[in-house]
Amino acid sequence: MERKEFLNLVGISVGAVILQNCLSGCTKSSDPTPAVTPPPTNPNTGGTGGGGGTTTTVGLTGNNLLANGTISFSIDLNSTTFGDLKTNGKALVSGDVIIARTKAGDFLVVEKACTHQRTTVDFNADNTTFSCSNHGSVFEANGAVKNGPAAVALKNYPTSFDSAKNTLKVG
């Protein structure tokens, strides 16, 4: 084998390895673990959601899963599952949404998956935005795109908070 032929083969091999890594770099399997903690799984269902459009997560009544239809649920902030939301600036993932409490005490609920490539977004309490750690998209508090590559806003869900009962209604 001549030197020129050897270098061509090495170059093609290195190029193939680089191309493979580039093509697999943006797949769903490469999504990082979200910075927020999902609620614990229910031992009766093997997951956080049950069938029939409702979930069985302790402290949650209704549907927080897009596959089960319209998002509409209530959470009890007195439950251990959602107790972190008593603190301003905290957030957590529940079903297909991220529930955040701003530093001012307001509640925000948006779909959890970035509209670019479905990575779970993180809540940034300091500037009241949601960001995607995978490709850098940033969304305003209402879900609107602030910085791409995402071009479509996150779905935003209306909320109402009953401070006497410490209950948040979504949808």
N, C-alpha and C positions, 0 to 999 in steps of 0.2 A: 504494500500500500504506500503510495506516495504521500508526501507531506501535505500537499494541497488537498488531496482527497480526504485525508485524515481530518484536517481542519474543517472541511465542509461538513463531515459527519458530526463532529463535535458541535459545530454551530447549529446544525439542525436539531440535535438532541437538546441543547440548552434552550433553543427557541420553543421547542415542544413543551418542555417543562414550564417555562414562563407563561406560555399561552394557556396551559391547563390551569395554572394558579389564577390567572386573570379571569378566566371564564367561570371558575368555581368560587371566586371571591365575593360575588354578589348574590349567591343563592340564599334561600331562606335558612338553610342549615348553618350558615355562617352568622346568623343574627346573634348579637351578644345578649347575655342575660340582662333583663331590665334592672334598673337601679331601684325600682320599687318592689315591694314584696307582695305576691298574690296571697289571697286568703288561704288558710289551710284547707286541705282536701277533706271531703266528707267520707268517712270510712264506709258508709252505706252505699255510696254511689261510685266510689273510686275517683271522684273528681269534684270540682266545685259546683257543677251544674247537675240538675236532675232532668228528667224528661218532662214532656207536656208543657213547655213554656215557662216553667218555674225553676228556681234553683233551691238547693237545700243547704246553702251556706248559713251557718248560725248568724243571726242578726240581719239577714236579708230576706225580704219577701218580694216576689215578683220575678221579672225576667231581665237578666243582665247579659244575655247571649243573643247576638244578632241572628244566629241560625234558628232561634226559636221565635222569631218575629220582632215586633217593635220593642225597643228597650223601654222598660217601665218597671221601676222597682223602688222599694223603700229600704233604708238601712237604719239600724239602731246603733247609734254611736256609743251606747252603754255596753254593747257586746264586746268581747275581747277581740273578735275578728276585725272590728272597725274602730276600736278604741283610739288608735293613732290619730284618727281624724278629729279628735277633740283638740289637738294641738295645731295652732296656726302654722302654716308652712309645710305641712306633711301631705303625703299622697300615697295612694296604693292602687294596685290593679285589682279589679273585680270583674270576672267574666271578660267581656270584650271592651270594657271601658277603663279609663283611669280616672279616679276620683281624687281631686286635689283641694286642699284648703289653703287659700292665700294667706299671706302674713297679716292681711287686714281681717281675716276671718270669713271671707266669702268662699263659697263652694263652686268649683268648676268640674264639669264632667264632659270628657271628650272620648271619642273612640281611641283605643290604645295603640292601634297599628298605624304607623306612618303611611301616608298615601303614596309614597314613592315605591317602597319595596316591602312594606308590612312589618318592619321592625317595631317592637314595642318602644314607644316614646317615654321620655323621662320628664318629670315636672321640675322646673327650676324656680324655686320660691323667691329667689332674690330679684328676678326680673319678670316674674309671673308669665313664663313661657313654657312651652313643651318643646323638647328637642329630640332629634333622632341621632343616636350615637353611631349609627352605621354609616351614614353619608352626610351628616351635618345639617339636615333640614331643621328649621326652627319655625314654630307655630305660635301665634299670639294666643292670649288667654281664651279668646272666642273660637280658636281653631284655625283662623286665617293664616295662610302661608306668609311668613316674614322673610325667610331665606330658603332657597331651593337646595337640592334639586327637586323636591316635591313641588308639584304645580297645583294640586287640589287640596283644599282645606280639610282638616279633620272635622268629622261630624261632631257638633256641639249639642249637648242635651240640657234642657231647662231643669232647674233645681228649685226646690223650696225647702226651707229649714224650719222646723218647729223646735225652738229652743227650750220650750217647757218640757217636751217629751224627748229631746235630744235625738230627733229623727229627721233624716234627710230623704226627701222624695225626689226621684229622678224620672224625667220623661213626661 
